């Protein structure tokens, strides 16, 4: 007599009747494992997509040009992101030297230049504004090194660590690409520290590794990787989380 049971939606046979095309007891563990793995992968992908959709609605993001009164918030996002990402990667002295006063002055100068030269600014700054304040920033403009074949470049893109994985990075990158396109550019490159986990985010967004180099930062070797987009388009989400940074 043949006994049947189901596990994760798969029917198994506990007897020796294989003529009916049912799986036997020896097949059950492997098939059950595969079915369970797929079930959990699909479930996690669905949860990630739902979480991101909820987060975007909850944040009510507005990607816009930075204003002068945003400078202190932009500086804080920048500092917090560096302190979250680079301990043990970049020299501690460099991280300690990043002060709110110094960074606010830096970003205020960039924003003022942007306001003066609306049609020809070398660098533009966008912010991700939300009902909770500024939660991300990006700066971009013409490529600083055109030898790689990209006319545009995203210089910086940082998200408040408290808002990782909520779609802020994706929204900022799409905003930067849109602005670069309006300025007549057709491709983009981003240089990132080779040990920065943001590289996985850039790959998830469709960027391809196109170059590597080494620079010196406070006397230490700093390996960098370039990710390029031949067209100014962000890869559509697969439903899974794009990255902890995105």
N, CA, C and O of each residue as an XYZ file, in Angstrom:
984
protein
N       0.852     -1.201      0.000
C       0.000      0.000      0.000
C       0.878      1.237      0.000
O       1.912      1.282      0.666
N       0.459      2.227     -0.746
C       1.251      3.436     -0.871
C       0.657      4.555     -0.025
O      -0.536      4.845     -0.112
N       1.494      5.176      0.790
C       1.053      6.298      1.621
C       1.573      7.588      1.009
O       2.706      7.630      0.530
N       0.770      8.631      1.015
C       1.152      9.917      0.444
C       1.186     10.984      1.521
O       0.414     10.947      2.480
N       2.101     11.944      1.347
C       2.078     13.102      2.227
C       2.600     14.298      1.445
O       3.218     14.150      0.391
N       2.340     15.481      1.978
C       2.781     16.707      1.321
C       3.708     17.485      2.239
O       3.508     17.529      3.452
N       4.738     18.107      1.638
C       5.656     18.962      2.366
C       6.011     20.124      1.452
O       6.527     19.918      0.354
N       5.732     21.375      1.911
C       5.985     22.564      1.119
C       5.338     22.461     -0.257
O       5.897     22.925     -1.250
N       4.161     21.853     -0.307
C       3.429     21.816     -1.558
C       3.879     20.725     -2.518
O       3.400     20.662     -3.650
N       4.803     19.859     -2.075
C       5.294     18.774     -2.928
C       4.760     17.459     -2.414
O       4.822     17.202     -1.212
N       4.230     16.607     -3.299
C       3.662     15.328     -2.897
C       4.739     14.247     -2.933
O       5.497     14.140     -3.897
N       4.796     13.446     -1.861
C       5.799     12.391     -1.761
C       5.117     11.045     -1.560
O       3.984     10.960     -1.086
N       5.841     10.001     -1.935
C       5.331      8.628     -1.823
C       6.173      7.865     -0.820
O       7.399      7.842     -0.938
N       5.532      7.226      0.186
C       6.261      6.487      1.207
C       6.330      4.995      0.880
O       6.912      4.220      1.639
N       5.750      4.597     -0.228
C       5.851      3.195     -0.614
C       6.852      3.029     -1.736
O       7.735      3.871     -1.904
N       6.735      1.971     -2.501
C       7.674      1.720     -3.579
C       7.031      1.890     -4.944
O       7.595      1.467     -5.954
N       5.867      2.501     -4.984
C       5.154      2.660     -6.228
C       5.648      3.904     -6.959
O       5.118      4.997     -6.760
N       6.672      3.735     -7.811
C       7.218      4.862     -8.569
C       6.581      4.948     -9.941
O       6.830      5.897    -10.684
N       5.747      3.947    -10.292
C       5.177      3.929    -11.637
C       4.256      5.109    -11.870
O       4.060      5.534    -13.009
N       3.681      5.647    -10.781
C       2.743      6.746    -10.925
C       3.433      8.101    -11.071
O       2.780      9.134    -11.217
N       4.780      8.076    -11.029
C       5.531      9.323    -11.209
C       5.683     10.122     -9.950
O       6.148     11.261    -10.004
N       5.299      9.557     -8.785
C       5.474     10.286     -7.528
C       6.870     10.030     -6.988
O       7.488      9.005     -7.274
N       7.357     10.989     -6.196
C       8.690     10.842     -5.630
C       8.668      9.863     -4.480
O       7.699      9.803     -3.722
N       9.741      9.091     -4.348
C       9.866      8.129     -3.266
C      10.534      8.730     -2.067
O      10.944      9.889     -2.117
N      10.665      7.974     -0.960
C      11.210      8.515      0.286
C      12.634      8.993      0.165
O      13.044      9.900      0.889
N      13.413      8.393     -0.751
C      14.807      8.835     -0.872
C      14.902     10.204     -1.527
O      15.864     10.942     -1.315
N      13.892     10.534     -2.328
C      13.905     11.840     -2.990
C      13.405     12.960     -2.084
O      13.697     14.134     -2.314
N      12.660     12.594     -1.066
C      11.965     13.583     -0.260
C      12.871     14.638      0.368
O      12.568     15.824      0.237
N      13.960     14.280      1.040
C      14.770     15.310      1.704
C      15.301     16.369      0.740
O      15.220     17.564      1.027
N      15.850     15.935     -0.414
C      16.412     16.892     -1.360
C      15.327     17.769     -1.976
O      15.483     18.984     -2.103
N      14.222     17.125     -2.355
C      13.138     17.893     -2.955
C      12.537     18.865     -1.951
O      12.214     20.000     -2.301
N      12.388     18.431     -0.715
C      11.833     19.298      0.320
C      12.755     20.486      0.580
O      12.295     21.612      0.770
N      14.057     20.221      0.586
C      15.033     21.300      0.803
C      14.951     22.327     -0.326
O      14.954     23.532     -0.076
N      14.878     21.843     -1.573
C      14.808     22.755     -2.710
C      13.528     23.573     -2.673
O      13.533     24.775     -2.939
N      12.414     22.893     -2.333
C      11.139     23.594     -2.274
C      11.136     24.638     -1.164
O      10.637     25.749     -1.346
N      11.697     24.273     -0.010
C      11.745     25.201      1.116
C      12.636     26.403      0.804
O      12.312     27.537      1.156
N      13.758     26.137      0.141
C      14.685     27.216     -0.215
C      14.010     28.217     -1.147
O      14.132     29.428     -0.964
N      13.292     27.698     -2.155
C      12.595     28.573     -3.086
C      11.480     29.344     -2.380
O      11.275     30.530     -2.635
N      10.770     28.660     -1.495
C       9.671     29.296     -0.768
C      10.189     30.474      0.055
O       9.622     31.566      0.021
N      11.269     30.237      0.790
C      11.799     31.301      1.634
C      12.391     32.433      0.796
O      12.250     33.600      1.160
N      13.062     32.104     -0.340
C      13.617     33.142     -1.203
C      12.503     34.020     -1.760
O      12.613     35.246     -1.770
N      11.420     33.375     -2.227
C      10.294     34.148     -2.763
C       9.634     34.992     -1.678
O       9.243     36.136     -1.914
N       9.516     34.407     -0.482
C       8.886     35.130      0.620
C       9.712     36.341      1.029
O       9.168     37.425      1.241
N      11.039     36.156      1.140
C      11.908     37.265      1.535
C      11.904     38.364      0.480
O      11.905     39.549      0.812
N      11.898     37.968     -0.798
C      11.861     38.960     -1.867
C      10.568     39.769     -1.796
O      10.572     40.986     -1.976
N       9.459     39.070     -1.529
C       8.180     39.761     -1.414
C       8.145     40.702     -0.230
O       7.636     41.818     -0.326
N       8.692     40.244      0.898
C       8.731     41.094      2.084
C       9.603     42.319      1.861
O       9.267     43.420      2.298
N      10.741     42.118      1.171
C      11.643     43.242      0.909
C      10.965     44.272      0.025
O      11.078     45.475      0.265
N      10.255     43.801     -1.005
C       9.570     44.724     -1.895
C       8.470     45.478     -1.152
O       8.299     46.683     -1.339
N       7.722     44.756     -0.303
C       6.653     45.398      0.467
C       7.222     46.418      1.440
O       6.676     47.510      1.599
N       8.336     46.053      2.098
C       8.969     46.957      3.059
C       9.436     48.231      2.358
O       9.260     49.334      2.875
N      10.037     48.067      1.166
C      10.538     49.240      0.467
C       9.398     50.133      0.003
O       9.491     51.358      0.089
N       8.319     49.523     -0.488
C       7.169     50.310     -0.927
C       6.569     51.075      0.256
O       6.198     52.242      0.125
N       6.476     50.407      1.415
C       5.956     51.067      2.608
C       6.880     52.196      3.038
O       6.430     53.282      3.401
N       8.188     51.919      2.990
C       9.166     52.914      3.422
C       9.098     54.152      2.542
O       9.147     55.275      3.043
N       8.984     53.952      1.218
C       8.915     55.097      0.312
C       7.670     55.931      0.597
O       7.721     57.160      0.581
N       6.546     55.251      0.860
C       5.317     55.961      1.180
C       5.444     56.673      2.525
O       4.977     57.799      2.695
N       6.084     55.993      3.475
C       6.251     56.542      4.826
C       7.151     57.771      4.798
O       6.885     58.755      5.489
N       8.223     57.716      3.993
C       9.161     58.827      3.937
C       8.624     59.998      3.128
O       8.962     61.149      3.403
N       7.788     59.711      2.128
C       7.278     60.753      1.227
C       8.453     61.549      0.652
O       8.536     62.764      0.834
N       9.353     60.858     -0.039
C      10.586     61.465     -0.532
C      10.335     62.525     -1.599
O       9.457     62.388     -2.451
N      11.133     63.580     -1.522
C      11.161     64.619     -2.531
C      12.622     64.819     -2.916
O      13.413     65.318     -2.115
N      12.986     64.431     -4.145
C      14.355     64.616     -4.621
C      14.419     65.983     -5.289
O      13.762     66.212     -6.304
N      15.199     66.880     -4.731
C      15.230     68.260     -5.219
C      16.621     68.848     -5.111
O      17.496     68.296     -4.443
N      16.817     69.989     -5.784
C      18.084     70.709     -5.662
C      18.267     71.197     -4.231
O      17.321     71.648     -3.585
N      19.491     71.098     -3.757
C      19.782     71.573     -2.403
C      19.713     73.094     -2.346
O      20.091     73.793     -3.286
N      19.219     73.582     -1.212
C      19.182     75.025     -0.962
C      20.253     75.370      0.076
O      20.799     74.487      0.737
N      20.541     76.647      0.206
C      21.597     77.052      1.122
C      21.297     76.637      2.557
O      22.209     76.293      3.308
N      20.022     76.668      2.942
C      19.702     76.295      4.317
C      19.724     74.771      4.539
O      19.458     74.300      5.645
N      20.043     74.005      3.481
C      20.208     72.549      3.620
C      21.655     72.163      3.953
O      21.929     71.005      4.270
N      22.578     73.127      3.884
C      24.003     72.799      3.949
C      24.379     72.016      5.205
O      25.136     71.049      5.121
N      23.865     72.417      6.365
C      24.218     71.731      7.617
C      23.688     70.298      7.616
O      24.365     69.393      8.103
N      22.491     70.079      7.078
C      21.923     68.731      7.032
C      22.677     67.856      6.038
O      22.915     66.677      6.302
N      23.052     68.424      4.902
C      23.854     67.686      3.924
C      25.179     67.264      4.555
O      25.624     66.127      4.398
N      25.800     68.204      5.272
C      27.066     67.905      5.934
C      26.914     66.782      6.951
O      27.789     65.922      7.055
N      25.816     66.777      7.705
C      25.612     65.750      8.730
C      25.411     64.376      8.107
O      25.950     63.388      8.605
N      24.632     64.301      7.010
C      24.457     63.018      6.311
C      25.807     62.513      5.809
O      26.122     61.328      5.928
N      26.592     63.415      5.253
C      27.910     63.063      4.723
C      28.813     62.515      5.827
O      29.442     61.470      5.656
N      28.878     63.207      6.941
C      29.731     62.788      8.057
C      29.253     61.464      8.645
O      30.055     60.556      8.868
N      27.951     61.351      8.896
C      27.411     60.120      9.483
C      27.672     58.918      8.586
O      27.983     57.833      9.076
N      27.549     59.105      7.277
C      27.777     58.010      6.341
C      29.235     57.581      6.348
O      29.528     56.385      6.337
N      30.149     58.538      6.366
C      31.573     58.200      6.408
C      31.918     57.485      7.717
O      32.673     56.512      7.706
N      31.388     57.945      8.818
C      31.674     57.317     10.106
C      31.073     55.921     10.206
O      31.594     55.069     10.925
N      29.984     55.685      9.491
C      29.365     54.362      9.474
C      30.093     53.405      8.549
O      30.180     52.211      8.834
N      30.621     53.921      7.434
C      31.178     53.075      6.373
C      32.659     52.791      6.517
O      33.102     51.682      6.216
N      33.434     53.761      6.969
C      34.877     53.681      6.798
C      35.741     53.393      8.027
O      36.963     53.362      7.877
N      35.201     53.179      9.232
C      36.096     52.813     10.343
C      36.873     51.544     10.010
O      36.292     50.545      9.585
N      38.179     51.591     10.204
C      39.029     50.447      9.884
C      39.391     50.362      8.418
O      40.211     49.532      8.025
N      38.780     51.222      7.598
C      39.076     51.242      6.164
C      39.907     52.469      5.814
O      40.906     52.368      5.102
N      39.489     53.633      6.319
C      40.224     54.875      6.123
C      40.898     55.283      7.432
O      40.468     54.859      8.505
N      41.938     56.093      7.355
C      42.640     56.515      8.571
C      41.686     57.168      9.572
O      40.855     57.997      9.200
N      41.814     56.790     10.838
C      40.969     57.362     11.877
C      41.120     58.864     11.972
O      40.158     59.573     12.268
N      42.345     59.359     11.719
C      42.586     60.804     11.799
C      41.741     61.557     10.783
O      41.282     62.669     11.046
N      41.537     60.937      9.606
C      40.718     61.585      8.583
C      39.261     61.677      9.029
O      38.617     62.712      8.858
N      38.751     60.599      9.597
C      37.360     60.597     10.059
C      37.156     61.584     11.201
O      36.136     62.270     11.266
N      38.135     61.651     12.101
C      38.013     62.589     13.223
C      38.100     64.037     12.772
O      37.578     64.931     13.437
N      38.763     64.272     11.636
C      38.945     65.634     11.142
C      37.699     66.172     10.446
O      37.626     67.362     10.141
N      36.717     65.305     10.194
C      35.486     65.736      9.521
C      34.556     66.375     10.540
O      33.884     65.679     11.301
N      34.520     67.688     10.552
C      33.697     68.404     11.525
C      32.445     68.967     10.850
O      32.472     69.286      9.662
N      31.361     69.090     11.595
C      30.152     69.702     11.022
C      30.425     71.098     10.460
O      29.905     71.456      9.403
N      31.243     71.889     11.170
C      31.526     73.244     10.706
C      32.248     73.228      9.366
O      31.890     73.966      8.448
N      33.270     72.378      9.261
C      34.055     72.314      8.023
C      33.236     71.786      6.854
O      33.293     72.339      5.755
N      32.477     70.724      7.082
C      31.679     70.142      6.009
C      30.514     71.044      5.609
O      30.145     71.097      4.436
N      29.936     71.752      6.576
C      28.861     72.686      6.242
C      29.386     73.785      5.325
O      28.720     74.164      4.361
N      30.579     74.296      5.624
C      31.177     75.335      4.773
C      31.443     74.785      3.375
O      31.219     75.479      2.383
N      31.913     73.558      3.291
C      32.201     72.944      1.996
C      30.935     72.840      1.146
O      30.936     73.231     -0.021
N      29.860     72.314      1.727
C      28.642     72.097      0.957
C      27.885     73.399      0.711
O      27.187     73.528     -0.295
N      28.015     74.350      1.606
C      27.397     75.649      1.380
C      28.016     76.314      0.155
O      27.307     76.921     -0.647
N      29.334     76.202      0.010
C      30.016     76.783     -1.151
C      29.537     76.129     -2.444
O      29.318     76.814     -3.443
N      29.373     74.798     -2.429
C      28.916     74.087     -3.624
C      27.480     74.481     -3.977
O      27.151     74.653     -5.151
N      26.638     74.622     -2.968
C      25.236     74.967     -3.205
C      25.115     76.407     -3.704
O      24.299     76.698     -4.578
N      25.921     77.297     -3.154
C      25.900     78.681     -3.614
C      26.348     78.780     -5.065
O      25.759     79.524     -5.849
N      27.391     78.032     -5.425
C      27.858     78.040     -6.822
C      26.775     77.504     -7.744
O      26.595     78.001     -8.855
N      26.065     76.503     -7.286
C      24.966     75.925     -8.062
C      23.865     76.957     -8.291
O      23.294     77.033     -9.379
N      23.569     77.752     -7.260
C      22.518     78.764     -7.366
C      22.929     79.898     -8.305
O      22.088     80.465     -9.003
N      24.220     80.226     -8.321
C      24.696     81.315     -9.181
C      24.729     80.912    -10.647
O      24.479     81.725    -11.538
N      25.042     79.641    -10.881
C      25.267     79.189    -12.255
C      24.288     78.065    -12.593
O      24.700     76.934    -12.849
N      23.017     78.375    -12.592
C      21.988     77.355    -12.775
C      22.132     76.595    -14.088
O      21.813     75.408    -14.149
N      22.602     77.254    -15.128
C      22.675     76.590    -16.437
C      24.056     76.041    -16.753
O      24.221     75.316    -17.735
N      25.054     76.375    -15.939
C      26.410     75.916    -16.268
C      27.205     75.479    -15.045
O      28.436     75.480    -15.073
N      26.521     75.110    -13.987
C      27.217     74.713    -12.761
C      28.063     73.470    -13.018
O      27.599     72.521    -13.650
N      29.277     73.472    -12.538
C      30.143     72.314    -12.688
C      29.683     71.180    -11.779
O      29.841     70.005    -12.111
N      29.121     71.535    -10.645
C      28.663     70.527     -9.682
C      27.258     70.874     -9.217
O      26.972     72.012     -8.846
N      26.387     69.872     -9.243
C      25.035     70.059     -8.714
C      24.869     69.188     -7.478
O      25.508     68.144     -7.352
N      24.015     69.622     -6.578
C      23.761     68.886     -5.336
C      22.260     68.666     -5.208
O      21.478     69.617     -5.219
N      21.871     67.409     -5.088
C      20.479     67.055     -4.839
C      20.353     66.496     -3.426
O      21.298     65.909     -2.899
N      19.200     66.677     -2.825
C      18.936     66.088     -1.513
C      17.678     65.231     -1.591
O      16.795     65.470     -2.415
N      17.616     64.236     -0.725
C      16.401     63.447     -0.534
C      15.716     64.015      0.699
O      16.105     63.729      1.831
N      14.700     64.816      0.463
C      13.961     65.448      1.551
C      12.776     64.556      1.909
O      12.189     63.923      1.031
N      12.428     64.504      3.167
C      11.334     63.654      3.615
C      10.615     64.332      4.769
O      11.003     65.410      5.218
N       9.576     63.689      5.232
C       8.857     64.235      6.386
C       9.717     64.179      7.644
O       9.354     64.745      8.675
N      10.862     63.493      7.558
C      11.789     63.419      8.692
C      13.012     64.306      8.471
O      13.955     64.268      9.260
N      13.001     65.102      7.404
C      14.139     65.954      7.102
C      14.982     65.381      5.974
O      14.524     64.507      5.237
N      16.204     65.866      5.836
C      17.124     65.404      4.789
C      17.673     64.029      5.182
O      18.279     63.874      6.242
N      17.456     63.038      4.317
C      17.910     61.673      4.629
C      18.923     61.149      3.621
O      19.342     59.995      3.709
N      19.320     61.986      2.663
C      20.321     61.553      1.695
C      20.737     62.715      0.820
O      20.045     63.731      0.754
N      21.882     62.565      0.138
C      22.387     63.611     -0.730
C      23.243     62.997     -1.835
O      23.778     61.898     -1.690
N      23.357     63.722     -2.926
C      24.262     63.323     -4.000
C      24.767     64.570     -4.704
O      24.057     65.572     -4.794
N      25.992     64.509     -5.201
C      26.542     65.595     -6.012
C      27.094     64.982     -7.297
O      27.566     63.845     -7.300
N      27.029     65.745     -8.388
C      27.390     65.180     -9.694
C      27.650     66.310    -10.680
O      27.377     67.478    -10.402
N      28.185     65.936    -11.839
C      28.473     66.918    -12.876
C      29.260     66.261    -13.991
O      29.188     65.046    -14.174
N      30.018     67.063    -14.745
C      30.830     66.495    -15.826
C      31.901     65.550    -15.272
O      32.415     65.763    -14.175
N      32.227     64.521    -16.026
C      33.254     63.571    -15.594
C      34.597     64.285    -15.443
O      34.998     65.077    -16.296
N      35.273     63.987    -14.348
C      36.570     64.611    -14.108
C      37.660     63.960    -14.933
O      38.701     64.574    -15.171
N      37.446     62.732    -15.375
C      38.396     62.018    -16.235
C      37.579     61.391    -17.365
O      36.914     60.374    -17.171
N      37.637     62.000    -18.532
C      36.824     61.529    -19.662
C      37.464     60.371    -20.420
O      36.891     59.876    -21.390
N      38.643     59.937    -19.988
C      39.343     58.877    -20.723
C      38.614     57.537    -20.664
O      38.869     56.657    -21.486
N      37.704     57.374    -19.692
C      36.972     56.116    -19.578
C      35.775     56.062    -20.524
O      35.149     55.012    -20.673
N      35.455     57.186    -21.163
C      34.358     57.199    -22.116
C      33.012     57.570    -21.530
O      31.980     57.305    -22.146
N      32.998     58.185    -20.338
C      31.753     58.616    -19.706
C      31.797     60.136    -19.556
O      32.768     60.685    -19.036
N      30.746     60.809    -20.011
C      30.773     62.271    -19.954
C      30.241     62.833    -18.646
O      30.514     63.988    -18.319
N      29.479     62.034    -17.882
C      28.972     62.487    -16.598
C      29.560     61.677    -15.448
O      30.071     60.576    -15.648
N      29.483     62.234    -14.245
C      30.018     61.532    -13.068
C      29.202     61.890    -11.829
O      28.862     63.054    -11.615
N      28.896     60.893    -11.025
C      28.330     61.121     -9.696
C      29.516     61.158     -8.737
O      30.214     60.159     -8.562
N      29.737     62.308     -8.124
C      30.900     62.481     -7.253
C      30.659     61.878     -5.871
O      31.540     61.228     -5.308
N      29.468     62.099     -5.333
C      29.129     61.575     -4.009
C      27.674     61.125     -4.012
O      26.837     61.694     -4.713
N      27.387     60.101     -3.221
C      26.002     59.675     -2.999
C      25.963     59.007     -1.629
O      26.530     57.931     -1.440
N      25.298     59.644     -0.681
C      25.261     59.130      0.684
C      23.848     59.194      1.253
O      23.088     60.126      0.993
N      23.527     58.171      2.037
C      22.220     58.063      2.675
C      22.426     57.998      4.186
O      23.339     57.323      4.662
N      21.592     58.686      4.927
C      21.614     58.588      6.387
C      21.532     57.105      6.767
O      20.597     56.426      6.343
N      22.484     56.583      7.554
C      22.483     55.154      7.901
C      21.162     54.667      8.498
O      20.845     53.483      8.388
N      20.395     55.542      9.120
C      19.109     55.135      9.704
C      18.071     54.810      8.635
O      17.017     54.251      8.941
N      18.366     55.161      7.376
C      17.391     54.963      6.293
C      17.925     54.067      5.182
O      17.435     54.115      4.054
N      18.927     53.249      5.497
C      19.422     52.283      4.521
C      18.306     51.310      4.137
O      17.448     50.974      4.953
N      18.335     50.870      2.893
C      17.405     49.843      2.445
C      15.988     50.320      2.214
O      15.082     49.499      2.074
N      15.770     51.627      2.170
C      14.423     52.164      1.995
C      14.211     52.804      0.631
O      13.201     53.477      0.422
N      15.128     52.612     -0.292
C      14.961     53.165     -1.629
C      15.485     54.567     -1.810
O      15.311     55.155     -2.878
N      16.128     55.126     -0.788
C      16.619     56.503     -0.878
C      17.761     56.603     -1.895
O      17.788     57.520     -2.716
N      18.699     55.658     -1.835
C      19.828     55.671     -2.761
C      19.379     55.558     -4.208
O      19.873     56.278     -5.076
N      18.435     54.649     -4.467
C      17.908     54.482     -5.825
C      17.267     55.784     -6.315
O      17.494     56.203     -7.449
N      16.464     56.420     -5.453
C      15.782     57.652     -5.835
C      16.790     58.766     -6.137
O      16.608     59.528     -7.087
N      17.842     58.858     -5.336
C      18.873     59.863     -5.569
C      19.616     59.604     -6.876
O      19.887     60.536     -7.633
N      19.943     58.342     -7.142
C      20.674     58.021     -8.367
C      19.813     58.329     -9.596
O      20.314     58.852    -10.591
N      18.527     58.005     -9.526
C      17.631     58.324    -10.638
C      17.535     59.835    -10.837
O      17.491     60.320    -11.967
N      17.502     60.567     -9.733
C      17.453     62.022     -9.833
C      18.714     62.593    -10.464
O      18.649     63.497    -11.296
N      19.866     62.055    -10.060
C      21.141     62.518    -10.626
C      21.207     62.211    -12.118
O      21.632     63.051    -12.912
N      20.787     61.006    -12.498
C      20.796     60.634    -13.912
C      19.872     61.548    -14.720
O      20.215     61.958    -15.829
N      18.711     61.864    -14.168
C      17.780     62.740    -14.864
C      18.367     64.124    -15.084
O      18.206     64.715    -16.152
N      19.045     64.635    -14.072
C      19.651     65.963    -14.181
C      20.814     65.957    -15.169
O      20.969     66.892    -15.955
N      21.633     64.903    -15.131
C      22.744     64.800    -16.084
C      22.215     64.754    -17.512
O      22.783     65.372    -18.413
N      21.121     64.018    -17.714
C      20.527     63.930    -19.044
C      20.040     65.294    -19.517
O      20.225     65.656    -20.679
N      19.415     66.055    -18.611
C      18.942     67.394    -18.959
C      20.103     68.319    -19.329
O      19.933     69.254    -20.111
N      21.275     68.054    -18.765
C      22.452     68.866    -19.062
C      23.183     68.377    -20.311
O      24.275     68.853    -20.620
N      22.578     67.422    -21.031
C      23.145     66.973    -22.300
C      24.123     65.829    -22.207
O      24.802     65.523    -23.187
N      24.216     65.183    -21.053
C      25.133     64.054    -20.917
C      24.395     62.744    -21.170
O      23.171     62.677    -21.055
N      25.152     61.705    -21.514
C      24.516     60.446    -21.927
C      25.011     59.225    -21.172
O      24.431     58.149    -21.319
N      26.051     59.350    -20.375
C      26.614     58.207    -19.649
C      27.175     58.704    -18.324
O      27.336     59.908    -18.123
N      27.469     57.778    -17.427
C      27.913     58.198    -16.089
C      28.864     57.190    -15.472
O      28.749     55.986    -15.700
N      29.795     57.691    -14.698
C      30.720     56.852    -13.942
C      30.687     57.278    -12.473
O      30.469     58.449    -12.163
N      30.903     56.326    -11.583
C      31.018     56.594    -10.151
C      32.271     55.896     -9.640
O      32.450     54.697     -9.856
N      33.130     56.636     -8.968
C      34.299     56.046     -8.311
C      33.963     55.822     -6.841
O      33.412     56.703     -6.181
N      34.299     54.639     -6.335
C      34.031     54.311     -4.936
C      35.239     53.591     -4.354
O      35.987     52.926     -5.072
N      35.421     53.730     -3.049
C      36.468     52.955     -2.377
C      36.177     51.472     -2.602
O      35.037     51.027     -2.470
N      37.205     50.725     -2.936
C      37.025     49.311     -3.286
C      36.435     48.493     -2.135
O      35.861     47.429     -2.365
N      36.572     48.987     -0.887
C      36.034     48.262      0.264
C      34.705     48.842      0.756
O      34.183     48.431      1.792
N      34.177     49.785      0.011
C      32.891     50.375      0.362
C      31.784     49.435     -0.119
O      31.736     49.095     -1.301
N      30.906     49.018      0.774
C      29.821     48.103      0.400
C      28.851     48.723     -0.596
O      28.018     48.019     -1.166
N      28.948     50.032     -0.811
C      28.093     50.681     -1.801
C      28.350     50.130     -3.194
O      27.504     50.269     -4.077
N      29.502     49.506     -3.404
C      29.792     48.942     -4.728
C      28.743     47.901     -5.113
O      28.413     47.758     -6.291
N      28.214     47.171     -4.120
C      27.179     46.181     -4.422
C      25.867     46.869     -4.810
O      25.096     46.358     -5.623
N      25.635     48.026     -4.216
C      24.464     48.820     -4.585
C      24.582     49.297     -6.026
O      23.623     49.210     -6.794
N      25.754     49.798     -6.392
C      25.944     50.286     -7.752
C      25.766     49.165     -8.771
O      25.192     49.375     -9.840
N      26.254     47.986     -8.441
C      26.076     46.840     -9.336
C      24.594     46.486     -9.455
O      24.113     46.172    -10.544
N      23.868     46.538     -8.326
C      22.435     46.238     -8.354
C      21.672     47.267     -9.180
O      20.622     46.954     -9.742
N      22.184     48.479     -9.258
C      21.541     49.535    -10.033
C      21.921     49.489    -11.508
O      21.476     50.330    -12.289
N      22.744     48.507    -11.898
C      23.107     48.359    -13.308
C      24.503     48.824    -13.658
O      24.899     48.743    -14.821
N      25.267     49.313    -12.684
C      26.628     49.750    -12.966
C      27.562     48.573    -13.192
O      27.445     47.541    -12.533
N      28.488     48.733    -14.125
C      29.474     47.691    -14.412
C      30.862     48.172    -13.999
O      31.220     49.330    -14.212
N      31.631     47.271    -13.411
C      33.006     47.614    -13.047
C      33.788     47.899    -14.322
O      33.917     47.031    -15.185
N      34.314     49.132    -14.437
C      35.001     49.517    -15.678
C      36.462     49.892    -15.464
O      37.219     49.965    -16.432
N      36.874     50.130    -14.236
C      38.272     50.510    -13.995
C      38.591     50.399    -12.512
O      37.699     50.396    -11.664
N      39.873     50.309    -12.225
C      40.358     50.313    -10.841
C      41.618     51.164    -10.790
O      42.345     51.279    -11.778
N      41.866     51.751     -9.641
C      43.045     52.574     -9.482
C      43.404     52.642     -8.003
O      42.638     52.203     -7.145
N      44.568     53.191     -7.719
C      44.996     53.401     -6.335
C      45.370     54.865     -6.160
O      46.071     55.446     -6.988
N      44.895     55.446     -5.078
C      45.227     56.825     -4.753
C      45.828     56.840     -3.348
O      45.819     55.827     -2.648
N      46.341     57.978     -2.954
C      46.890     58.107     -1.597
C      46.018     59.054     -0.800
O      45.646     60.129     -1.273
N      45.697     58.641      0.414
C      44.873     59.451      1.308
C      45.574     59.497      2.648
O      45.687     58.482      3.336
N      46.039     60.665      3.014
C      46.807     60.853      4.245
C      47.963     59.856      4.328
O      48.240     59.284      5.382
N      48.627     59.665      3.192
C      49.809     58.824      3.143
C      49.545     57.340      2.985
O      50.487     56.558      2.859
N      48.278     56.933      2.989
C      47.947     55.516      2.856
C      47.343     55.231      1.483
O      46.652     56.065      0.897
N      47.630     54.010      0.984
C      47.090     53.598     -0.300
C      45.574     53.424     -0.185
O      45.085     52.792      0.751
N      44.835     53.988     -1.142
C      43.374     53.917     -1.143
C      42.922     53.293     -2.467
O      42.916     53.974     -3.493
N      42.543     52.002     -2.462
C      42.091     51.366     -3.705
C      40.682     51.820     -4.078
O      39.794     51.863     -3.227
N      40.483     52.155     -5.338
C      39.190     52.635     -5.799
C      38.717     51.831     -7.009
O      39.521     51.317     -7.786
N      37.414     51.736     -7.146
C      36.805     51.028     -8.269
C      35.800     51.947     -8.938
O      35.080     52.686     -8.265
N      35.749     51.903    -10.274
C      34.820     52.734    -11.041
C      33.700     51.864    -11.598
O      33.940     50.782    -12.133
N      32.466     52.362    -11.460
C      31.299     51.674    -12.005
C      30.668     52.596    -13.041
O      30.456     53.782    -12.790
N      30.373     52.032    -14.204
C      29.881     52.855    -15.294
C      28.530     52.434    -15.831
O      28.171     51.257    -15.809
N      27.788     53.418    -16.313
C      26.499     53.226    -16.987
C      26.626     53.841    -18.375
O      26.856     55.044    -18.500
N      26.481     53.038    -19.405
C      26.559     53.554    -20.773
C      25.317     54.350    -21.146
O      25.354     55.177    -22.057
N      24.236     54.105    -20.455
C      23.028     54.909    -20.620
C      22.591     55.377    -19.238
O      22.864     54.714    -18.237
N      21.916     56.511    -19.184
C      21.521     57.080    -17.892
C      20.199     56.473    -17.437
O      19.163     57.136    -17.400
N      20.271     55.198    -17.095
C      19.085     54.463    -16.656
C      19.460     53.555    -15.502
O      20.465     52.846    -15.559
N      18.644     53.578    -14.449
C      18.829     52.712    -13.293
C      18.107     51.403    -13.553
O      16.963     51.396    -14.007
N      18.778     50.289    -13.263
C      18.145     48.988    -13.457
C      16.894     48.889    -12.597
O      16.890     49.278    -11.429
N      15.837     48.365    -13.194
C      14.591     48.210    -12.451
C      14.764     47.207    -11.309
O      15.532     46.252    -11.420
N      14.046     47.436    -10.221
C      14.156     46.577     -9.049
C      13.634     45.185     -9.353
O      12.643     45.022    -10.065
N      14.318     44.171     -8.800
C      13.882     42.783     -8.975
C      12.928     42.375     -7.875
O      12.402     41.262     -7.888
N      12.699     43.274     -6.912
C      11.834     42.951     -5.781
C      12.640     42.664     -4.534
O      12.154     42.885     -3.425
N      13.867     42.174     -4.688
C      14.732     41.948     -3.538
C      15.355     43.282     -3.143
O      15.344     44.233     -3.925
N      15.892     43.350     -1.943
C      16.522     44.577     -1.479
C      17.712     44.893     -2.345
O      18.537     44.015     -2.599
N      17.827     46.137     -2.811
C      18.919     46.513     -3.679
C      20.252     46.458     -2.955
O      21.269     46.060     -3.524
N      20.235     46.848     -1.734
C      21.460     46.879     -0.964
C      21.159     47.479      0.388
O      20.145     48.153      0.568
N      22.045     47.232      1.342
C      21.873     47.869      2.643
C      21.971     49.376      2.511
O      21.423     50.117      3.327
N      22.672     49.828      1.481
C      22.871     51.264      1.313
C      21.732     51.918      0.553
O      21.566     53.135      0.640
N      20.958     51.169     -0.176
C      19.992     51.786     -1.047
C      18.733     52.162     -0.413
O      17.843     52.697     -1.074
